[in-house]
Amino acid sequence: MPPDAEPDAPLVTAMRARELGRKSVVVGDRVGLVGDTSGAAGALARIVRIAERSSVLRRTADDDDTTAEGRLERVVVANADQLVIVSALADPPPRTGFIDRCLVAAYDAGIEPLLCLTKADLAGPEAVLGYYAELELPYVLIRPEADLDALRDLLAGRISVMVGHSGVGKSTLVNRLVPDAARAVGTVSAIGRGRHTSTSAVALRLPRLPGDPTHGENAPAGWIVDTPGVRSFGLAHVSADSLLHGFPDLVEGTVDCPANCPHTPDETDCGLDAWVAAGKADARRLASYRRLLASRSGEGDAREPDQRNPGDPLAGS
């Protein structure tokens, strides 16, 4: 699925060859095919080789790797180079805990994050952007009737995977970017939860827009991978050290920590509290990091207090 694939390349139906054994093929994989690759009706090819992956975005069903759910690792997409975190600014309200999880997963996979804030006609982005001020996190604002040129610029020539809670407008956005996608669009319930409408991940080639000098026929197109709406990213596959690197604004604050510091609230010599007290990081960021640490060890709920709803955090995904 290279970004420079020919737009008129045939759609080939293929099945995994028996010699691959249990090696799974996931969205984004680059594969070797044999057999009928014409794309004609009824034609069937075989997948005989899966190329080495440049990146793998994963999630688990739980944060604690000592549980069965924590050991259940799911590959979201292979070979993506950008994670587009779609969050509404209202209806439903933004959830920084979820965004933090996505950032950890992106940095762990070596994928660049992009924050895509939808429903910018209903609320301003100041609170969310203020929370991430120290990260210099790239972002784009989306309004219902405004053009998508800024987003198209950031997607051009790249393989981007889009994730977000149900109800944030992700499927609507995908349909605007790829008019032939026909992704199902749901509504937000009275309690601010979206209905899961997308049921599987799908890779979509971004169309080139004729007559547009910026995104015209000679511009790099790129791909987007639309994923089902999720409530959370389980992070059992991420080591404690990598978890910290999902909070780059806190990393420097650990320089004076003792060796093997767990960075927990009861560690009196942890340097993070002094780092925050000196105004070098947001206290909410430290609280979010420690919630993830506690959840990873099976000692707490990583979600923010006003977001703790019953049920499987990956339900519907």
Phi, psi and chi 1 to 4 in degrees:
 res  aa     phi    psi   chi1   chi2   chi3   chi4
   1 MET       -   57.5 -165.6  179.9   68.5      -
   2 PRO   -72.7  149.1   26.7  -33.7      -      -
   3 PRO   -60.4  -26.0  -21.1   31.9      -      -
   4 ASP   -97.7   19.9   57.0   -8.2      -      -
   5 ALA   -61.1  144.2      -      -      -      -
   6 GLU   -62.1  134.0  -69.0  -62.0  -37.7      -
   7 PRO   -65.5  -24.5   20.8  -31.6      -      -
   8 ASP   -98.7   13.4  -62.5  -34.1      -      -
   9 ALA   -61.8  140.3      -      -      -      -
  10 PRO   -68.1  151.4   25.5  -35.2      -      -
  11 LEU   -84.3  114.6  180.0   64.4      -      -
  12 VAL  -102.8  131.5  177.3      -      -      -
  13 THR   -93.4  126.5  -59.0      -      -      -
  14 ALA  -141.1  155.3      -      -      -      -
  15 MET  -123.1  155.3   63.0 -179.2  -64.9      -
  16 ARG   -71.3  131.4 -175.8  179.7   60.3 -174.9
  17 ALA   -71.7  150.6      -      -      -      -
  18 ARG   -61.5  -32.3 -178.2  178.0  -61.8  174.4
  19 GLU   -68.1  -13.2   51.6  -97.6   39.3      -
  20 LEU   -75.9  -10.1  -73.9  177.6      -      -
  21 GLY    62.8 -133.4      -      -      -      -
  22 ARG   -92.3    6.3  -65.5 -172.3  176.5 -177.2
  23 LYS   -64.5  119.5 -170.0  173.0 -176.4  179.4
  24 SER   -86.6  150.4   61.7      -      -      -
  25 VAL  -103.9  128.1 -177.3      -      -      -
  26 VAL  -119.7  164.3  -58.2      -      -      -
  27 VAL   -57.5  131.7  173.7      -      -      -
  28 GLY   100.4  -14.6      -      -      -      -
  29 ASP   -63.7  142.9  -91.7  -29.2      -      -
  30 ARG   -98.1  126.9  -62.3 -178.8  177.1   95.4
  31 VAL  -128.5  158.1  -60.0      -      -      -
  32 GLY   -99.8  134.3      -      -      -      -
  33 LEU  -117.8  148.4  -59.1  176.2      -      -
  34 VAL  -131.6  160.3  -62.0      -      -      -
  35 GLY   100.4 -154.1      -      -      -      -
  36 ASP   -82.3  105.2 -169.1  -19.7      -      -
  37 THR  -107.0   22.5   60.1      -      -      -
  38 SER   -73.4  -23.7   65.6      -      -      -
  39 GLY    81.4    5.3      -      -      -      -
  40 ALA   -67.9  156.7      -      -      -      -
  41 ALA   -57.3  129.8      -      -      -      -
  42 GLY    84.9   -6.8      -      -      -      -
  43 ALA   -74.6  144.8      -      -      -      -
  44 LEU  -140.7  125.6 -178.6   64.9      -      -
  45 ALA  -106.4  172.9      -      -      -      -
  46 ARG  -120.3  140.1  -71.9 -169.6  -55.0  139.9
  47 ILE   -88.6  114.8  -60.2  171.5      -      -
  48 VAL  -111.6  -10.6  -64.5      -      -      -
  49 ARG  -150.8  138.6 -178.4  176.6   58.9   85.7
  50 ILE  -113.7  119.0  -58.4  171.8      -      -
  51 ALA   -68.7  155.9      -      -      -      -
  52 GLU   -58.0  136.3 -176.6  178.0   -5.6      -
  53 ARG   -86.5  135.7  -64.8  164.1  176.5  169.1
  54 SER   -79.6  -24.9   60.6      -      -      -
  55 SER  -157.2  154.0   68.7      -      -      -
  56 VAL  -138.3  117.2 -179.2      -      -      -
  57 LEU   -93.2  122.0 -179.3   66.8      -      -
  58 ARG  -121.8  161.9  -60.9  178.7  173.1   90.6
  59 ARG  -150.8  161.0   65.0 -173.1  177.5   98.8
  60 THR  -122.6  169.0   52.9      -      -      -
  61 ALA   -83.8   -5.1      -      -      -      -
  62 ASP  -156.5  160.7 -172.9   72.0      -      -
  63 ASP   -85.5  -21.9  -70.5  -30.6      -      -
  64 ASP   -93.1  113.8 -175.6   -2.9      -      -
  65 ASP   -76.5    2.7   60.8    7.0      -      -
  66 THR   -90.1   -6.7   65.1      -      -      -
  67 THR   -99.2  160.6   65.8      -      -      -
  68 ALA   -61.6  -39.0      -      -      -      -
  69 GLU   -66.8  -37.4  -68.3   80.1    5.8      -
  70 GLY   -67.8  -27.5      -      -      -      -
  71 ARG   -84.8   -8.9  -69.4 -170.4  -65.8  -90.1
  72 LEU   -86.2   95.9  179.6   59.8      -      -
  73 GLU   -94.6  133.6 -175.3  177.2  -64.7      -
  74 ARG  -121.0  130.9  -55.3  174.8 -175.3 -179.6
  75 VAL   -85.3  122.8  174.9      -      -      -
  76 VAL   -80.3  -48.1  178.9      -      -      -
  77 VAL  -162.1  150.2   65.2      -      -      -
  78 ALA  -109.3  151.2      -      -      -      -
  79 ASN    66.0   16.8  -61.1  -46.5      -      -
  80 ALA   -77.3  149.5      -      -      -      -
  81 ASP  -118.4    1.2   50.8   33.4      -      -
  82 GLN  -148.0  132.1 -177.8  168.2 -117.9      -
  83 LEU  -106.6  114.3  176.1   61.1      -      -
  84 VAL   -94.6  108.4 -177.1      -      -      -
  85 ILE   -91.3  108.3  -52.4  165.3      -      -
  86 VAL   -93.4  121.0 -175.9      -      -      -
  87 SER  -136.2  133.5  174.4      -      -      -
  88 ALA   -80.0  149.0      -      -      -      -
  89 LEU   -85.6  -13.4  -71.5  168.5      -      -
  90 ALA  -163.9  152.0      -      -      -      -
  91 ASP    52.8   66.0 -168.3   30.8      -      -
  92 PRO   -84.2  159.7   31.6  -36.2      -      -
  93 PRO   -68.4  157.2   26.1  -35.1      -      -
  94 PRO   -64.9  145.0   23.3  -32.9      -      -
  95 ARG  -121.4   99.5  -63.3  178.9  177.1  177.8
  96 THR   -66.6  -26.8   54.2      -      -      -
  97 GLY   -61.3  -41.5      -      -      -      -
  98 PHE   -67.2  -42.8  173.8   77.7      -      -
  99 ILE   -61.6  -41.9  -62.4  172.9      -      -
 100 ASP   -58.1  -42.9  -73.0  -15.5      -      -
 101 ARG   -62.1  -44.1  -75.5  174.3  166.1  -86.6
 102 CYS   -63.0  -38.2  -68.0      -      -      -
 103 LEU   -64.3  -42.7  -70.3  174.3      -      -
 104 VAL   -59.3  -47.1  168.8      -      -      -
 105 ALA   -62.8  -39.1      -      -      -      -
 106 ALA   -66.5  -49.5      -      -      -      -
 107 TYR   -63.3  -37.0  -66.5  137.6      -      -
 108 ASP   -65.6  -33.6 -177.5   67.0      -      -
 109 ALA   -87.8   -6.1      -      -      -      -
 110 GLY    73.9   33.0      -      -      -      -
 111 ILE  -113.0  137.0  -60.0  173.4      -      -
 112 GLU   -76.3  134.4  -64.0  179.8   19.3      -
 113 PRO   -89.8  152.0   32.1  -33.5      -      -
 114 LEU  -139.5  125.2  169.3   64.7      -      -
 115 LEU   -92.2  120.0 -174.3   56.0      -      -
 116 CYS  -111.9  108.3 -179.3      -      -      -
 117 LEU  -100.4  110.3  -60.9  172.2      -      -
 118 THR   -93.4  172.1   62.9      -      -      -
 119 LYS    57.0   40.3  -54.6 -174.4 -176.1 -178.4
 120 ALA   -70.8   -5.8      -      -      -      -
 121 ASP   -81.0  -15.3   56.1  -41.6      -      -
 122 LEU   -97.5  -24.7  -60.1 -179.9      -      -
 123 ALA  -158.7  157.3      -      -      -      -
 124 GLY   -84.8  161.2      -      -      -      -
 125 PRO   -91.6    2.1   35.3  -35.4      -      -
 126 GLU   -57.8  -43.0  -66.4   78.3   13.9      -
 127 ALA   -64.7  -44.5      -      -      -      -
 128 VAL   -67.6  -46.5  175.0      -      -      -
 129 LEU   -65.9  -33.3  -62.4 -178.2      -      -
 130 GLY   -64.3  -37.1      -      -      -      -
 131 TYR   -63.7  -32.6  178.3   78.4      -      -
 132 TYR  -105.8   19.6  -67.5  106.2      -      -
 133 ALA   -57.1  -37.8      -      -      -      -
 134 GLU   -75.6  -11.9  -60.8  -61.1  -38.8      -
 135 LEU   -91.1  -16.6  -87.2   64.3      -      -
 136 GLU    52.2   45.2  -62.1 -177.4   -3.6      -
 137 LEU   -73.1  124.2 -177.5   63.6      -      -
 138 PRO   -64.4  143.0   21.4  -30.7      -      -
 139 TYR  -147.9  162.9   71.3   92.7      -      -
 140 VAL  -142.3  140.5   61.4      -      -      -
 141 LEU   -99.7  137.6  -61.2  178.8      -      -
 142 ILE  -121.4  124.5  -55.4  -63.9      -      -
 143 ARG  -115.1  149.1  -65.6  176.7  174.8   83.2
 144 PRO   -54.8  -41.7  -25.2   34.2      -      -
 145 GLU  -101.2   -5.2  -55.9  -57.3  -35.2      -
 146 ALA   -80.2  156.7      -      -      -      -
 147 ASP   -71.1  166.0   63.6   58.1      -      -
 148 LEU  -108.9   24.6  -61.7  178.3      -      -
 149 ASP   -59.4  -42.1  -75.1   -6.2      -      -
 150 ALA   -62.5  -41.7      -      -      -      -
 151 LEU   -69.1  -42.3  178.8   57.3      -      -
 152 ARG   -59.1  -38.8  -70.9 -176.5 -173.4  -82.8
 153 ASP   -59.3  -39.4  -76.5  -20.4      -      -
 154 LEU   -78.2  -18.7  -65.3  165.7      -      -
 155 LEU   -95.7  -19.4  -60.7  176.3      -      -
 156 ALA   -58.6  130.7      -      -      -      -
 157 GLY    71.5   12.2      -      -      -      -
 158 ARG  -124.2  163.3  -50.0 -167.4   70.4  172.5
 159 ILE  -105.5  108.7  -61.9  175.0      -      -
 160 SER  -114.1  134.0  -56.7      -      -      -
 161 VAL  -106.6  131.3   52.9      -      -      -
 162 MET  -105.1  127.3  -55.2 -177.2   76.0      -
 163 VAL  -129.5  154.0  -61.2      -      -      -
 164 GLY   174.9  159.3      -      -      -      -
 165 HIS   -62.8  153.2  -75.1  -63.1      -      -
 166 SER   -63.0  140.0  -65.5      -      -      -
 167 GLY    95.0   -3.1      -      -      -      -
 168 VAL   -85.6   -4.2  -61.1      -      -      -
 169 GLY    95.0   18.0      -      -      -      -
 170 LYS   -65.1  -46.2 -178.2  168.5   58.8   65.6
 171 SER   -66.5  -37.2  -65.9      -      -      -
 172 THR   -61.4  -41.6  -62.5      -      -      -
 173 LEU   -64.0  -44.3 -175.0   60.0      -      -
 174 VAL   -60.9  -41.6  169.5      -      -      -
 175 ASN   -65.5  -30.7  -72.6  -25.3      -      -
 176 ARG   -73.8  -36.3  -68.9 -176.8   63.9 -167.2
 177 LEU   -74.2  -38.3  -70.3  166.6      -      -
 178 VAL  -128.3   88.1 -172.2      -      -      -
 179 PRO   -55.9  -25.9  -26.8   35.7      -      -
 180 ASP   -86.8    2.2  -66.1  -25.3      -      -
 181 ALA   -67.7  -39.4      -      -      -      -
 182 ALA    54.0   44.1      -      -      -      -
 183 ARG   -73.9  138.5  -60.3  -63.5  -84.2  172.3
 184 ALA   -65.6  139.8      -      -      -      -
 185 VAL  -117.3  130.3  176.9      -      -      -
 186 GLY  -109.7 -167.8      -      -      -      -
 187 THR  -125.5  166.5   57.2      -      -      -
 188 VAL   -97.7  133.2  179.0      -      -      -
 189 SER   -74.5  173.6   70.6      -      -      -
 190 ALA   -65.7  -19.3      -      -      -      -
 191 ILE  -100.0   14.2   57.3  173.6      -      -
 192 GLY    82.7   18.9      -      -      -      -
 193 ARG  -110.5  138.1  -62.4 -174.3 -162.7  171.9
 194 GLY   -84.7  157.4      -      -      -      -
 195 ARG   -90.6  134.6 -179.0  165.9   53.0   89.3
 196 HIS   -69.8  116.5  -63.8  -70.7      -      -
 197 THR  -107.9  -43.3   50.0      -      -      -
 198 SER   -79.0  133.9  -57.3      -      -      -
 199 THR  -112.6   -9.0   57.2      -      -      -
 200 SER  -151.9  155.3   59.7      -      -      -
 201 ALA   -75.5  143.3      -      -      -      -
 202 VAL  -145.5  137.9   61.2      -      -      -
 203 ALA   -92.4  131.5      -      -      -      -
 204 LEU  -128.2  129.9  -58.2  163.9      -      -
 205 ARG   -81.7  129.0 -165.7  176.1 -168.0  -80.3
 206 LEU   -71.0  129.4  -70.4  167.4      -      -
 207 PRO   -74.2  148.3   28.6  -34.7      -      -
 208 ARG   -83.0  138.7  -67.1 -172.5  172.9   99.0
 209 LEU   -97.8  112.9  -55.0  179.4      -      -
 210 PRO   -64.6  140.2   21.9  -31.9      -      -
 211 GLY    83.5   -3.4      -      -      -      -
 212 ASP   -98.8  113.7 -176.5  -24.2      -      -
 213 PRO   -64.2  -24.7   23.6  -33.6      -      -
 214 THR   -86.8  -40.6  -55.2      -      -      -
 215 HIS  -121.8   35.8  -50.0   98.7      -      -
 216 GLY   -82.9 -160.1      -      -      -      -
 217 GLU   -65.2  -26.4  -65.0 -179.8   -2.9      -
 218 ASN   -95.9    0.1  -63.7  -37.9      -      -
 219 ALA   -82.6  148.3      -      -      -      -
 220 PRO   -65.2  135.1   23.9  -32.5      -      -
 221 ALA   -88.4  -62.8      -      -      -      -
 222 GLY    91.3  174.1      -      -      -      -
 223 TRP  -130.4  152.3  -67.8   76.7      -      -
 224 ILE  -124.5  141.7   54.9  174.1      -      -
 225 VAL  -110.1  112.1  177.8      -      -      -
 226 ASP   -87.6  132.5 -175.2   26.1      -      -
 227 THR  -116.2  158.8   61.1      -      -      -
 228 PRO   -62.1  150.4  -20.1   31.5      -      -
 229 GLY   -61.4  134.8      -      -      -      -
 230 VAL  -125.9  159.7  -62.7      -      -      -
 231 ARG   -96.4  -22.3  -68.9  179.7 -173.4  156.4
 232 SER  -165.5  164.7 -173.2      -      -      -
 233 PHE  -111.5  113.8 -105.8   84.4      -      -
 234 GLY   -70.4  140.0      -      -      -      -
 235 LEU  -122.4   28.3  -61.6  173.1      -      -
 236 ALA   -63.0  -24.8      -      -      -      -
 237 HIS   -80.2   -7.5   62.1  -72.1      -      -
 238 VAL   -96.8  128.0  178.6      -      -      -
 239 SER   -68.5  162.6   69.3      -      -      -
 240 ALA   -60.8  -38.6      -      -      -      -
 241 ASP   -65.3  -43.5  -72.7  -18.5      -      -
 242 SER   -67.1  -30.8  -66.7      -      -      -
 243 LEU   -60.7  -41.8 -171.2   65.3      -      -
 244 LEU   -62.2  -38.4  174.9   62.2      -      -
 245 HIS   -71.0   -8.3  -72.3  -76.4      -      -
 246 GLY   -77.8   -6.6      -      -      -      -
 247 PHE  -124.5   69.7  -66.7   79.0      -      -
 248 PRO   -60.6  -21.9   18.6  -30.8      -      -
 249 ASP   -73.1  -12.8   46.1  -28.8      -      -
 250 LEU  -103.2  -15.9  -60.0  178.5      -      -
 251 VAL   -57.3  -48.3  172.0      -      -      -
 252 GLU   -62.8  -26.4 -168.5  175.5  -15.2      -
 253 GLY   -69.9  -10.7      -      -      -      -
 254 THR   -94.9    1.4   65.2      -      -      -
 255 VAL   -57.8  -39.8  170.4      -      -      -
 256 ASP   -91.7    7.5  -64.7  -33.3      -      -
 257 CYS   -71.6  150.7  -73.2      -      -      -
 258 PRO   -66.1  161.8   24.1  -33.8      -      -
 259 ALA   -57.8  138.7      -      -      -      -
 260 ASN    60.6   29.2  -58.7  -44.2      -      -
 261 CYS   -61.7  130.1  178.5      -      -      -
 262 PRO   -81.3  -10.2   30.1  -35.2      -      -
 263 HIS    62.6   22.9  -52.5  -51.9      -      -
 264 THR   -85.7  161.4   53.0      -      -      -
 265 PRO   -61.2  -26.6  -22.6   33.4      -      -
 266 ASP   -87.8    1.0   56.6   -7.4      -      -
 267 GLU   -87.3  100.9  177.1   53.9   58.9      -
 268 THR   -66.4  -23.6   56.8      -      -      -
 269 ASP   -94.5    2.8  -66.6  -33.2      -      -
 270 CYS   -64.2  133.3  179.2      -      -      -
 271 GLY   -82.1   -6.9      -      -      -      -
 272 LEU   -69.1  -35.3  -72.9  174.4      -      -
 273 ASP   -64.0  -42.8  -65.2  -74.7      -      -
 274 ALA   -67.3  -35.4      -      -      -      -
 275 TRP   -61.0  -45.4 -176.9 -104.2      -      -
 276 VAL   -70.0  -41.9  167.7      -      -      -
 277 ALA   -61.3  -29.1      -      -      -      -
 278 ALA   -81.7    2.2      -      -      -      -
 279 GLY    79.3   18.6      -      -      -      -
 280 LYS   -92.5   -5.6  -64.0  179.5  179.0  179.8
 281 ALA  -157.1  157.9      -      -      -      -
 282 ASP   -77.2  131.4 -168.2  -42.8      -      -
 283 ALA   -59.4  -30.2      -      -      -      -
 284 ARG   -67.1  -31.7  -64.9  171.7  -61.8  174.4
 285 ARG   -68.4  -41.4  -64.7  -82.3  -65.6  158.3
 286 LEU   -64.5  -41.4  176.5   56.0      -      -
 287 ALA   -62.2  -40.2      -      -      -      -
 288 SER   -65.1  -42.9  179.2      -      -      -
 289 TYR   -61.0  -43.5  168.1   59.6      -      -
 290 ARG   -71.4  -29.6  -76.6  176.9  167.9  165.1
 291 ARG   -63.0  -41.5  -81.9 -164.9  -61.8  -88.8
 292 LEU   -66.4  -39.6  -74.0  176.3      -      -
 293 LEU   -59.6  -45.9  -79.1  177.2      -      -
 294 ALA   -64.7  -41.5      -      -      -      -
 295 SER   -67.1  -36.4 -178.9      -      -      -
 296 ARG   -63.6  -32.7 -167.5  177.3 -176.9  -78.7
 297 SER   -91.4    6.2   62.1      -      -      -
 298 GLY    76.7   19.2      -      -      -      -
 299 GLU  -105.5   -2.1  -63.8  175.2   -4.9      -
 300 GLY  -168.8  178.3      -      -      -      -
 301 ASP  -100.2  120.4 -171.2  -27.3      -      -
 302 ALA   -76.8  -11.9      -      -      -      -
 303 ARG   -75.6  157.1  -70.9  170.1  -67.1  174.9
 304 GLU   -67.3  150.6  -67.1  170.0  -63.0      -
 305 PRO   -52.3  -36.4  -28.7   35.7      -      -
 306 ASP   -87.4    7.8   60.7  -14.0      -      -
 307 GLN  -118.7    9.2  -62.2  167.4    4.5      -
 308 ARG   -84.9   98.6  -65.1  175.1 -174.8  173.0
 309 ASN  -111.8  148.0  -61.9  -44.8      -      -
 310 PRO   -67.7  159.8   25.6  -34.2      -      -
 311 GLY   108.3  168.1      -      -      -      -
 312 ASP   -64.8  125.6  178.8    0.0      -      -
 313 PRO   -63.9  -14.7   22.3  -32.9      -      -
 314 LEU  -107.0   12.9  -61.9 -178.6      -      -
 315 ALA   -57.6  138.5      -      -      -      -
 316 GLY    81.5    1.2      -      -      -      -
 317 SER  -109.3      -   63.8      -      -      -
